[in-house]
Amino acid sequence: MKIIAIALALLPLVGEAAVYKCQDSSGRVQFSDRPCGGVAPDEEDIGEVVKLPPAPPPSASVREAAEQEQRWQEAHRYHLSEIPALRIQATQLIASGEPSRVALGKEMLYKIEQSEEAYRALRKARESRKEIEKRYSDAIRQFNR
């Protein structure tokens, strides 16, 4: 994740590049980072140079990804440490036999179940996102071959 953030942060530092729009003998338009037909840029037939706008700074997306990761870590820690302790407290309240404490313990167990269900959904969504990111990276690598 840190490598992606660094790469995205450095992306705007990459200079502008010329993109050449060329038409081949059959009339098809092709785009290249080299002048048409291998002709040097200072010679006559360079084709149409298409200026690409500079990439927008990725700071917002990088910051958002870091915040999401931080929220995930907090949820994971809560699930591993706080939930078990709360479950013990709820069980002790129910075992006390006092009606008000029993009611509080049952409500706590209900809230714990809701929290665990939300955590399972979050974990599943995170795993899906990772799989999608992996497939996207694989597709980009395949495309660039």
DSSP file with accessible surface (Angstrom, degrees, kcal/mol):
  #  RESIDUE AA STRUCTURE BP1 BP2  ACC     N-H-->O    O-->H-N    N-H-->O    O-->H-N    TCO  KAPPA ALPHA  PHI   PSI    X-CA   Y-CA   Z-CA
    1    1 A M     >        0   0   97      0, 0.0     4,-2.1     0, 0.0     5,-0.1   0.000 360.0 360.0 360.0 -40.6    0.0    0.0    0.0
    2    2 A K  H  >  +     0   0  172      2,-0.2     4,-2.4     1,-0.2     5,-0.2   0.884 360.0  53.7 -64.7 -37.6    2.9    2.4    0.8
    3    3 A I  H  > S+     0   0  137      2,-0.2     4,-2.7     1,-0.2    -1,-0.2   0.923 109.0  48.4 -63.8 -42.4    4.5    1.7   -2.5
    4    4 A I  H  > S+     0   0   91      1,-0.2     4,-2.8     2,-0.2     5,-0.2   0.926 111.0  50.8 -62.9 -43.3    1.3    2.6   -4.4
    5    5 A A  H  X S+     0   0   31     -4,-2.1     4,-2.1     1,-0.2    -2,-0.2   0.919 112.2  46.5 -62.0 -42.4    0.9    5.8   -2.3
    6    6 A I  H  X S+     0   0  106     -4,-2.4     4,-1.9     2,-0.2    -1,-0.2   0.932 112.5  50.0 -66.0 -44.7    4.5    6.8   -3.1
    7    7 A A  H  X S+     0   0   57     -4,-2.7     4,-1.0     1,-0.2    -2,-0.2   0.916 112.5  47.2 -60.9 -43.3    4.1    6.0   -6.8
    8    8 A L  H  < S+     0   0   62     -4,-2.8     3,-0.3     1,-0.2    -1,-0.2   0.874 109.9  53.5 -66.9 -34.6    0.9    8.0   -7.0
    9    9 A A  H  < S+     0   0   58     -4,-2.1    -1,-0.2    -5,-0.2    -2,-0.2   0.851 111.4  45.8 -68.6 -32.2    2.5   10.9   -5.2
   10   10 A L  H >X S+     0   0   94     -4,-1.9     3,-1.6     1,-0.2     4,-0.5   0.622  88.5  91.0 -85.3 -12.3    5.4   11.0   -7.6
   11   11 A L  G >< S+     0   0   83     -4,-1.0     3,-1.7    -3,-0.3    -1,-0.2   0.885  81.1  54.7 -54.5 -44.5    3.2   10.7  -10.7
   12   12 A P  G 34 S+     0   0   56      0, 0.0    -1,-0.3     0, 0.0    -2,-0.1   0.739  97.7  66.8 -65.1 -16.8    2.7   14.5  -11.2
   13   13 A L  G <4 S+     0   0  136     -3,-1.6     2,-0.3    -4,-0.2    -2,-0.2   0.682  76.6 100.0 -75.8 -16.6    6.5   14.9  -11.3
   14   14 A V  S << S-     0   0  105     -3,-1.7    41,-0.2    -4,-0.5     3,-0.1  -0.547  80.3-120.5 -70.5 128.8    6.7   12.9  -14.5
   15   15 A G        -     0   0   59     -2,-0.3     2,-0.1     1,-0.1    -1,-0.1  -0.077  31.1 -84.1 -68.3 168.3    7.0   15.5  -17.4
   16   16 A E        -     0   0  127     38,-0.0     2,-0.4     1,-0.0    -1,-0.1  -0.434  44.3-154.3 -68.7 148.7    4.6   16.0  -20.2
   17   17 A A        -     0   0   67     -2,-0.1    35,-0.5    -3,-0.1     2,-0.3  -0.957  15.5-117.9-126.0 144.0    5.2   13.7  -23.2
   18   18 A A        -     0   0   33     -2,-0.4     2,-0.5    15,-0.2    33,-0.1  -0.596  23.0-158.4 -78.5 140.4    4.3   14.3  -26.8
   19   19 A V  E     -A   50   0A  28     31,-1.1    31,-3.4    -2,-0.3     2,-0.5  -0.989   9.6-146.5-119.2 125.8    1.8   11.9  -28.3
   20   20 A Y  E     -AB  49  32A  25     12,-3.8    12,-2.2    -2,-0.5     2,-0.7  -0.816   2.8-153.9 -99.3 131.9    1.8   11.6  -32.0
   21   21 A K  E     +AB  48  31A  77     27,-2.8    27,-1.6    -2,-0.5     2,-0.3  -0.909  26.3 176.2-104.0 113.5   -1.4   11.0  -34.0
   22   22 A a  E     - B   0  30A  19      8,-3.3     8,-3.3    -2,-0.7     2,-0.5  -0.865  26.0-143.3-121.9 153.2   -0.5    9.3  -37.2
   23   23 A Q  E     - B   0  29A 142     -2,-0.3     6,-0.2     6,-0.2     5,-0.0  -0.966  20.5-146.5-116.8 125.2   -2.5    7.9  -40.1
   24   24 A D    >   -     0   0   41      4,-2.5     3,-2.1    -2,-0.5    12,-0.0  -0.202  36.7 -87.5 -83.1-178.5   -1.1    4.8  -41.8
   25   25 A S  T 3  S+     0   0  136      1,-0.3    -1,-0.1     2,-0.1    -2,-0.0   0.771 127.8  53.2 -62.7 -25.5   -1.4    3.9  -45.5
   26   26 A S  T 3  S-     0   0   81      2,-0.1    -1,-0.3     1,-0.0    -2,-0.0   0.409 120.8-106.3 -90.6   2.7   -4.8    2.2  -45.0
   27   27 A G  S <  S+     0   0   35     -3,-2.1     2,-0.3     1,-0.3    -2,-0.1   0.474  71.3 142.7  92.4   0.1   -6.2    5.3  -43.3
   28   28 A R        -     0   0  158      1,-0.0    -4,-2.5    -5,-0.0     2,-0.4  -0.572  48.5-128.4 -77.3 140.0   -6.2    4.0  -39.7
   29   29 A V  E     -B   23   0A  72     -2,-0.3     2,-0.3    -6,-0.2    -6,-0.2  -0.730  29.3-177.7 -89.1 133.9   -5.3    6.5  -37.0
   30   30 A Q  E     -B   22   0A 101     -8,-3.3    -8,-3.3    -2,-0.4     2,-0.4  -0.965  16.5-144.6-131.0 148.2   -2.7    5.4  -34.6
   31   31 A F  E     +B   21   0A 129     -2,-0.3     2,-0.3   -10,-0.2   -10,-0.2  -0.915  26.9 163.5-113.0 140.6   -1.2    7.1  -31.5
   32   32 A S  E     -B   20   0A  46    -12,-2.2   -12,-3.8    -2,-0.4     4,-0.1  -0.975  47.5-129.5-149.9 161.3    2.4    6.8  -30.5
   33   33 A D  S    S+     0   0  112     -2,-0.3   -15,-0.2   -14,-0.2   -12,-0.1   0.403  95.5  69.5 -90.6   1.6    5.1    8.3  -28.4
   34   34 A R  S    S-     0   0  171    -14,-0.2   -14,-0.2     1,-0.1     3,-0.1  -0.883  97.6 -92.4-116.2 152.7    7.3    8.4  -31.4
   35   35 A P    >   -     0   0   23      0, 0.0     3,-1.7     0, 0.0    12,-0.1  -0.151  58.9 -79.1 -60.1 156.4    7.0   10.5  -34.6
   36   36 A a  G >  S+     0   0   14     10,-0.7     3,-1.9     1,-0.3    11,-0.1  -0.284 111.5   0.0 -60.0 135.0    5.1    9.1  -37.5
   37   37 A G  G 3  S-     0   0   85      1,-0.3    -1,-0.3    -3,-0.1     3,-0.1   0.685 122.9 -72.1  62.1  18.6    7.0    6.6  -39.6
   38   38 A G  G <  S+     0   0   70     -3,-1.7    -1,-0.3     1,-0.2     2,-0.2   0.602  88.4 152.9  75.5   8.7   10.1    6.9  -37.5
   39   39 A V    <   -     0   0   35     -3,-1.9    -1,-0.2     6,-0.2     0, 0.0  -0.532  51.4-108.3 -73.4 137.8   10.8   10.4  -38.8
   40   40 A A    >   -     0   0   35     -2,-0.2     3,-2.0     1,-0.1    -1,-0.1  -0.307  27.3-113.9 -65.4 147.9   12.7   12.6  -36.4
   41   41 A P  T 3  S+     0   0   75      0, 0.0    -1,-0.1     0, 0.0     5,-0.1   0.780 113.7  56.8 -57.0 -27.3   10.7   15.4  -34.8
   42   42 A D  T 3  S+     0   0  145      3,-0.1     2,-0.1     4,-0.0    -2,-0.1   0.564  93.3  86.9 -85.8  -3.8   12.7   18.2  -36.5
   43   43 A E  S <  S-     0   0  113     -3,-2.0     3,-0.2     2,-0.1    -4,-0.0  -0.369  92.8 -97.0 -87.2 175.8   11.9   16.8  -40.0
   44   44 A E  S    S+     0   0  195      1,-0.2     2,-1.5    -2,-0.1     3,-0.2   0.936 104.1  52.5 -62.1 -59.8    8.8   17.6  -42.0
   45   45 A D        +     0   0  108      1,-0.2    -6,-0.2    -9,-0.0    -1,-0.2  -0.557  55.2 138.1 -90.6  82.9    6.2   14.9  -41.5
   46   46 A I        -     0   0   43     -2,-1.5   -10,-0.7     1,-0.3    -1,-0.2   0.497  54.2-135.8 -99.2  -4.7    5.8   14.5  -37.8
   47   47 A G        -     0   0   31     -3,-0.2     2,-0.5   -12,-0.1    -1,-0.3  -0.259  48.7 -34.1  78.1-172.8    2.0   14.2  -37.8
   48   48 A E  E     -A   21   0A 114    -27,-1.6   -27,-2.8    -3,-0.1     2,-0.6  -0.723  58.1-141.4 -87.3 125.8   -0.3   15.9  -35.4
   49   49 A V  E     -A   20   0A  56     -2,-0.5     2,-0.6   -29,-0.2   -29,-0.2  -0.776  13.7-154.6 -88.6 123.4    1.2   16.3  -31.9
   50   50 A V  E     -A   19   0A  40    -31,-3.4   -31,-1.1    -2,-0.6     2,-0.5  -0.887   6.7-144.7-101.5 120.2   -1.5   15.8  -29.3
   51   51 A K        -     0   0  148     -2,-0.6   -33,-0.1   -33,-0.1   -35,-0.0  -0.747  12.1-151.2 -85.6 126.0   -0.9   17.6  -26.0
   52   52 A L        -     0   0   89     -2,-0.5   -35,-0.1   -35,-0.5     3,-0.1  -0.777  20.7-113.6 -94.2 140.3   -2.1   15.6  -23.0
   53   53 A P        -     0   0  110      0, 0.0    -1,-0.0     0, 0.0     0, 0.0  -0.400  41.3 -96.9 -68.6 150.4   -3.2   17.5  -19.9
   54   54 A P        -     0   0   97      0, 0.0   -39,-0.1     0, 0.0   -38,-0.0  -0.340  46.5 -96.6 -65.6 149.7   -1.0   16.9  -16.9
   55   55 A A        -     0   0   50    -41,-0.2   -41,-0.0   -44,-0.2    -3,-0.0  -0.412  42.0-111.1 -65.8 139.7   -2.2   14.3  -14.4
   56   56 A P        -     0   0  109      0, 0.0    -1,-0.1     0, 0.0   -45,-0.0  -0.385  42.9 -90.6 -68.9 151.4   -4.1   15.8  -11.5
   57   57 A P        -     0   0   96      0, 0.0     3,-0.5     0, 0.0     4,-0.2  -0.433  31.0-148.8 -64.5 132.5   -2.4   15.5   -8.1
   58   58 A P     >  +     0   0   19      0, 0.0     4,-2.6     0, 0.0     5,-0.3   0.312  63.9 114.4 -85.3  11.2   -3.4   12.2   -6.5
   59   59 A S  H  > S+     0   0   66      1,-0.2     4,-2.6     2,-0.2     5,-0.2   0.858  74.7  50.8 -55.3 -38.9   -3.1   13.6   -2.9
   60   60 A A  H  > S+     0   0   57     -3,-0.5     4,-2.6     2,-0.2    -1,-0.2   0.940 113.6  43.9 -65.5 -44.5   -6.8   13.2   -2.2
   61   61 A S  H  > S+     0   0   65     -3,-0.2     4,-2.3     2,-0.2    -2,-0.2   0.886 115.1  48.7 -69.6 -36.6   -7.0    9.6   -3.3
   62   62 A V  H  X S+     0   0   32     -4,-2.6     4,-2.2     2,-0.2    -1,-0.2   0.929 113.1  47.6 -66.0 -43.7   -3.8    8.7   -1.5
   63   63 A R  H  X S+     0   0  139     -4,-2.6     4,-2.5    -5,-0.3    -2,-0.2   0.923 111.7  50.8 -64.2 -41.0   -5.0   10.4    1.6
   64   64 A E  H  X S+     0   0  107     -4,-2.6     4,-2.6     1,-0.2    -1,-0.2   0.918 109.6  50.0 -63.5 -41.9   -8.4    8.6    1.3
   65   65 A A  H  X S+     0   0   29     -4,-2.3     4,-2.2     1,-0.2    -1,-0.2   0.910 111.2  49.1 -63.6 -40.3   -6.7    5.2    0.9
   66   66 A A  H  X S+     0   0   58     -4,-2.2     4,-2.3     1,-0.2    -2,-0.2   0.908 111.3  49.5 -65.9 -40.0   -4.6    5.9    4.0
   67   67 A E  H  X S+     0   0   87     -4,-2.5     4,-2.6     2,-0.2    -2,-0.2   0.904 110.2  50.8 -65.8 -40.3   -7.6    6.9    6.0
   68   68 A Q  H  X S+     0   0   65     -4,-2.6     4,-2.3     2,-0.2    -2,-0.2   0.917 110.4  49.4 -62.2 -42.3   -9.5    3.8    4.9
   69   69 A E  H  X S+     0   0   45     -4,-2.2     4,-2.4     2,-0.2    -2,-0.2   0.913 110.9  50.1 -64.1 -39.9   -6.6    1.6    5.9
   70   70 A Q  H  X S+     0   0  115     -4,-2.3     4,-2.3     1,-0.2    -2,-0.2   0.921 110.2  49.6 -64.8 -42.7   -6.4    3.3    9.3
   71   71 A R  H  X S+     0   0  131     -4,-2.6     4,-2.4     1,-0.2    -1,-0.2   0.892 110.3  51.8 -63.8 -37.4  -10.2    2.8    9.9
   72   72 A W  H  X S+     0   0   24     -4,-2.3     4,-2.7     2,-0.2    -2,-0.2   0.938 108.5  50.3 -62.9 -45.5   -9.8   -0.9    8.9
   73   73 A Q  H  X S+     0   0   68     -4,-2.4     4,-2.6     1,-0.2    -2,-0.2   0.906 111.2  49.0 -60.8 -40.5   -7.0   -1.3   11.4
   74   74 A E  H  X S+     0   0   93     -4,-2.3     4,-2.4     2,-0.2    -1,-0.2   0.925 112.3  47.7 -64.2 -44.6   -9.1    0.3   14.2
   75   75 A A  H  X S+     0   0   29     -4,-2.4     4,-2.5     2,-0.2    -2,-0.2   0.905 112.3  50.1 -63.6 -40.3  -12.1   -1.9   13.4
   76   76 A H  H  X S+     0   0   60     -4,-2.7     4,-2.2     2,-0.2    -2,-0.2   0.932 111.4  47.5 -65.4 -45.4   -9.9   -5.0   13.4
   77   77 A R  H  X>S+     0   0  137     -4,-2.6     4,-2.6     2,-0.2     5,-0.6   0.914 112.1  50.7 -60.9 -43.1   -8.3   -4.1   16.7
   78   78 A Y  I  X>S+     0   0   99     -4,-2.4     5,-2.0     1,-0.2     4,-0.9   0.931 110.3  49.9 -60.3 -43.6  -11.7   -3.4   18.2
   79   79 A H  I  <5S+     0   0   42     -4,-2.5    -1,-0.2     1,-0.2    -2,-0.2   0.891 116.2  41.6 -63.1 -39.9  -13.0   -6.8   16.9
   80   80 A L  I  <5S+     0   0  106     -4,-2.2    -1,-0.2    -5,-0.2    -2,-0.2   0.823 130.9  18.6 -80.2 -32.1  -10.0   -8.7   18.4
   81   81 A S  I  X5S+     0   0   66     -4,-2.6     4,-1.0    -5,-0.2    -3,-0.2   0.852 125.6  38.9-108.6 -47.3   -9.7   -7.0   21.8
   82   82 A E  I  X<S+     0   0   95     -4,-0.9     4,-2.6    -5,-0.6     5,-0.2   0.908 108.4  57.5 -77.0 -42.6  -12.9   -5.1   22.8
   83   83 A I  H  ><S+     0   0    3     -5,-2.0     4,-2.6     1,-0.2     5,-0.2   0.930 105.8  49.0 -59.4 -48.3  -15.6   -7.5   21.5
   84   84 A P  H  > S+     0   0   62      0, 0.0     4,-2.0     0, 0.0    -1,-0.2   0.926 113.0  48.5 -58.8 -40.1  -14.4  -10.5   23.6
   85   85 A A  H  X S+     0   0   51     -4,-1.0     4,-2.2     1,-0.2    -2,-0.2   0.915 112.1  48.6 -66.0 -40.7  -14.2   -8.3   26.8
   86   86 A L  H  X S+     0   0   43     -4,-2.6     4,-2.7     2,-0.2    -1,-0.2   0.883 108.5  54.3 -65.5 -37.6  -17.7   -6.9   26.1
   87   87 A R  H  X S+     0   0   75     -4,-2.6     4,-2.4    -5,-0.2    -1,-0.2   0.913 108.1  49.6 -63.3 -40.2  -19.1  -10.4   25.5
   88   88 A I  H  X S+     0   0  100     -4,-2.0     4,-2.4    -5,-0.2    -2,-0.2   0.938 111.4  48.8 -63.3 -45.5  -17.7  -11.5   28.9
   89   89 A Q  H  X S+     0   0  100     -4,-2.2     4,-2.4     1,-0.2    -2,-0.2   0.924 111.5  49.4 -60.2 -43.7  -19.3   -8.5   30.6
   90   90 A A  H  X S+     0   0    0     -4,-2.7     4,-2.3     1,-0.2    -1,-0.2   0.919 110.7  49.9 -63.3 -42.2  -22.6   -9.2   29.0
   91   91 A T  H  X S+     0   0   78     -4,-2.4     4,-2.4     1,-0.2    -1,-0.2   0.905 110.5  50.1 -63.3 -40.2  -22.5  -12.8   30.0
   92   92 A Q  H  X S+     0   0  124     -4,-2.4     4,-1.1     2,-0.2    -1,-0.2   0.901 109.4  51.5 -65.9 -39.4  -21.7  -11.8   33.6
   93   93 A L  H  < S+     0   0   22     -4,-2.4     4,-0.5     2,-0.2     3,-0.5   0.923 111.7  46.6 -63.2 -43.0  -24.6   -9.4   33.7
   94   94 A I  H >< S+     0   0   53     -4,-2.3     3,-1.2     1,-0.2    -2,-0.2   0.914 109.9  54.1 -65.5 -39.8  -27.0  -12.1   32.4
   95   95 A A  H 3< S+     0   0   84     -4,-2.4    -1,-0.2     1,-0.2    -2,-0.2   0.720  91.3  75.7 -68.6 -19.6  -25.7  -14.6   34.9
   96   96 A S  T 3< S-     0   0   56     -4,-1.1    -1,-0.2    -3,-0.5    -2,-0.2   0.795  89.7-144.4 -64.4 -27.7  -26.4  -12.1   37.8
   97   97 A G    <   +     0   0   55     -3,-1.2    -1,-0.1    -4,-0.5    -2,-0.1   0.264  54.5 132.5  82.6 -13.4  -30.1  -12.9   37.6
   98   98 A E     >  -     0   0   99     -5,-0.3     4,-3.1     1,-0.1     3,-0.3  -0.595  60.1-133.0 -74.1 125.4  -31.1   -9.3   38.5
   99   99 A P  H  > S+     0   0  106      0, 0.0     4,-2.5     0, 0.0     5,-0.2   0.856 102.5  46.6 -51.6 -43.6  -33.7   -8.3   35.9
  100  100 A S  H  > S+     0   0   76      2,-0.2     4,-2.1     1,-0.2     5,-0.1   0.902 116.3  45.2 -68.8 -36.9  -32.2   -4.9   35.0
  101  101 A R  H  > S+     0   0  110     -3,-0.3     4,-2.7     2,-0.2    -1,-0.2   0.881 111.7  52.5 -72.6 -36.6  -28.7   -6.3   34.7
  102  102 A V  H  X S+     0   0   29     -4,-3.1     4,-2.6     2,-0.2    -2,-0.2   0.935 110.2  48.5 -62.3 -45.0  -30.1   -9.3   32.6
  103  103 A A  H  X S+     0   0   57     -4,-2.5     4,-2.3    -5,-0.3    -2,-0.2   0.922 112.4  48.6 -61.5 -42.9  -31.8   -6.8   30.3
  104  104 A L  H  X S+     0   0   91     -4,-2.1     4,-2.6     2,-0.2    -1,-0.2   0.926 111.1  50.3 -63.7 -42.6  -28.6   -4.8   29.9
  105  105 A G  H  X S+     0   0    0     -4,-2.7     4,-2.4     1,-0.2    -2,-0.2   0.915 110.5  49.3 -62.6 -41.2  -26.6   -7.9   29.2
  106  106 A K  H  X S+     0   0  134     -4,-2.6     4,-2.2     2,-0.2    -1,-0.2   0.903 111.4  49.2 -65.8 -39.8  -29.0   -9.1   26.6
  107  107 A E  H  X S+     0   0  115     -4,-2.3     4,-2.5     2,-0.2    -2,-0.2   0.906 109.9  51.8 -65.5 -40.0  -28.9   -5.7   24.9
  108  108 A M  H  X S+     0   0   39     -4,-2.6     4,-2.6     2,-0.2    -2,-0.2   0.929 109.2  49.9 -61.0 -43.3  -25.1   -5.7   25.0
  109  109 A L  H  X S+     0   0   45     -4,-2.4     4,-2.5     1,-0.2    -2,-0.2   0.900 109.7  51.7 -62.3 -39.3  -25.1   -9.2   23.3
  110  110 A Y  H  X S+     0   0  140     -4,-2.2     4,-2.1     2,-0.2    -1,-0.2   0.938 111.8  45.9 -61.9 -46.1  -27.5   -7.9   20.6
  111  111 A K  H  X S+     0   0  113     -4,-2.5     4,-2.5     1,-0.2    -2,-0.2   0.875 110.8  53.9 -65.4 -36.5  -25.2   -4.9   19.9
  112  112 A I  H  X S+     0   0    6     -4,-2.6     4,-2.8     2,-0.2    -1,-0.2   0.925 107.5  50.3 -63.1 -43.9  -22.2   -7.2   19.9
  113  113 A E  H  X S+     0   0   85     -4,-2.5     4,-2.3     1,-0.2    -2,-0.2   0.907 110.9  49.2 -61.2 -41.6  -23.8   -9.4   17.3
  114  114 A Q  H  X S+     0   0   78     -4,-2.1     4,-2.4     2,-0.2    -1,-0.2   0.919 111.6  49.4 -62.6 -42.8  -24.6   -6.3   15.2
  115  115 A S  H  X S+     0   0   36     -4,-2.5     4,-2.4     1,-0.2    -2,-0.2   0.910 111.2  48.6 -63.4 -43.0  -21.0   -5.2   15.5
  116  116 A E  H  X S+     0   0   29     -4,-2.8     4,-2.5     2,-0.2    -1,-0.2   0.888 110.4  51.5 -66.3 -36.9  -19.6   -8.6   14.5
  117  117 A E  H  X S+     0   0  129     -4,-2.3     4,-2.2     2,-0.2    -2,-0.2   0.924 110.8  48.3 -64.6 -43.0  -21.9   -8.7   11.5
  118  118 A A  H  X S+     0   0   62     -4,-2.4     4,-2.5     1,-0.2    -2,-0.2   0.906 110.9  51.4 -63.4 -39.3  -20.7   -5.3   10.4
  119  119 A Y  H  X S+     0   0   14     -4,-2.4     4,-2.9     2,-0.2     5,-0.2   0.920 108.5  50.8 -64.2 -43.6  -17.1   -6.4   10.9
  120  120 A R  H  X S+     0   0  111     -4,-2.5     4,-2.5     2,-0.2    -1,-0.2   0.916 111.7  48.0 -60.7 -41.8  -17.7   -9.5    8.8
  121  121 A A  H  X S+     0   0   63     -4,-2.2     4,-2.5     2,-0.2    -2,-0.2   0.914 112.6  48.9 -65.0 -41.3  -19.2   -7.4    6.0
  122  122 A L  H  X S+     0   0   76     -4,-2.5     4,-2.6     2,-0.2    -2,-0.2   0.927 111.5  48.7 -63.8 -44.8  -16.3   -4.9    6.2
  123  123 A R  H  X S+     0   0   94     -4,-2.9     4,-2.5     2,-0.2    -2,-0.2   0.929 112.1  49.2 -62.8 -41.5  -13.7   -7.8    6.1
  124  124 A K  H  X S+     0   0  146     -4,-2.5     4,-2.4    -5,-0.2    -2,-0.2   0.922 111.7  48.6 -64.5 -42.6  -15.5   -9.3    3.1
  125  125 A A  H  X S+     0   0   58     -4,-2.5     4,-2.6     2,-0.2    -1,-0.2   0.907 111.2  50.8 -64.4 -39.3  -15.6   -5.9    1.3
  126  126 A R  H  X S+     0   0   42     -4,-2.6     4,-2.4     2,-0.2    -2,-0.2   0.917 110.8  48.2 -65.4 -42.7  -11.9   -5.4    2.0
  127  127 A E  H  X S+     0   0  111     -4,-2.5     4,-2.2     2,-0.2    -2,-0.2   0.912 111.9  50.0 -64.0 -40.5  -11.0   -8.8    0.6
  128  128 A S  H  X S+     0   0   60     -4,-2.4     4,-2.6     2,-0.2    -2,-0.2   0.913 109.8  51.1 -62.9 -43.2  -13.1   -8.1   -2.5
  129  129 A R  H  X S+     0   0   66     -4,-2.6     4,-2.8     1,-0.2    -2,-0.2   0.926 109.5  50.0 -61.1 -42.5  -11.4   -4.8   -3.0
  130  130 A K  H  X S+     0   0  104     -4,-2.4     4,-2.2     1,-0.2    -1,-0.2   0.911 111.0  49.3 -62.7 -41.4   -8.0   -6.4   -2.7
  131  131 A E  H  X S+     0   0   97     -4,-2.2     4,-2.7     2,-0.2    -1,-0.2   0.918 111.7  48.7 -64.1 -41.9   -9.0   -9.0   -5.3
  132  132 A I  H  X S+     0   0   94     -4,-2.6     4,-2.7     1,-0.2    -2,-0.2   0.923 110.8  50.5 -64.5 -43.2  -10.3   -6.3   -7.7
  133  133 A E  H  X S+     0   0   80     -4,-2.8     4,-2.5     2,-0.2    -1,-0.2   0.903 111.3  49.4 -61.0 -39.5   -7.1   -4.3   -7.2
  134  134 A K  H  X S+     0   0  113     -4,-2.2     4,-2.6     2,-0.2    -2,-0.2   0.942 111.9  47.2 -65.6 -45.7   -5.0   -7.4   -8.0
  135  135 A R  H  X S+     0   0  145     -4,-2.7     4,-2.4     2,-0.2    -2,-0.2   0.903 112.3  51.1 -63.0 -38.4   -7.1   -8.2  -11.1
  136  136 A Y  H  X S+     0   0  155     -4,-2.7     4,-2.5     2,-0.2    -2,-0.2   0.944 110.9  47.4 -64.2 -45.7   -6.8   -4.6  -12.2
  137  137 A S  H  X S+     0   0   49     -4,-2.5     4,-2.5     1,-0.2    -2,-0.2   0.911 112.2  50.1 -61.7 -42.2   -3.0   -4.7  -11.8
  138  138 A D  H  X S+     0   0   57     -4,-2.6     4,-2.5     1,-0.2    -1,-0.2   0.908 110.5  50.1 -62.3 -41.2   -2.8   -8.0  -13.7
  139  139 A A  H  X S+     0   0   56     -4,-2.4     4,-2.6     2,-0.2    -2,-0.2   0.908 110.0  50.0 -65.3 -40.6   -4.9   -6.5  -16.5
  140  140 A I  H  X S+     0   0   67     -4,-2.5     4,-2.1     2,-0.2    -2,-0.2   0.938 111.8  48.1 -63.5 -44.0   -2.7   -3.4  -16.7
  141  141 A R  H  < S+     0   0  138     -4,-2.5     4,-0.4     1,-0.2    -2,-0.2   0.924 112.6  48.8 -61.4 -42.3    0.5   -5.6  -16.9
  142  142 A Q  H >< S+     0   0  119     -4,-2.5     3,-1.1     1,-0.2    -2,-0.2   0.914 111.1  50.5 -63.7 -41.2   -1.1   -7.8  -19.6
  143  143 A F  H 3< S+     0   0  169     -4,-2.6    -1,-0.2     1,-0.2    -2,-0.2   0.868 107.8  53.5 -65.3 -36.3   -2.1   -4.7  -21.6
  144  144 A N  T 3<        0   0  115     -4,-2.1    -1,-0.2    -5,-0.2    -2,-0.2   0.447 360.0 360.0 -82.8   0.1    1.4   -3.3  -21.4
  145  145 A R    <         0   0  217     -3,-1.1    -3,-0.0    -4,-0.4    -4,-0.0  -0.270 360.0 360.0 -72.6 360.0    3.1   -6.4  -22.8
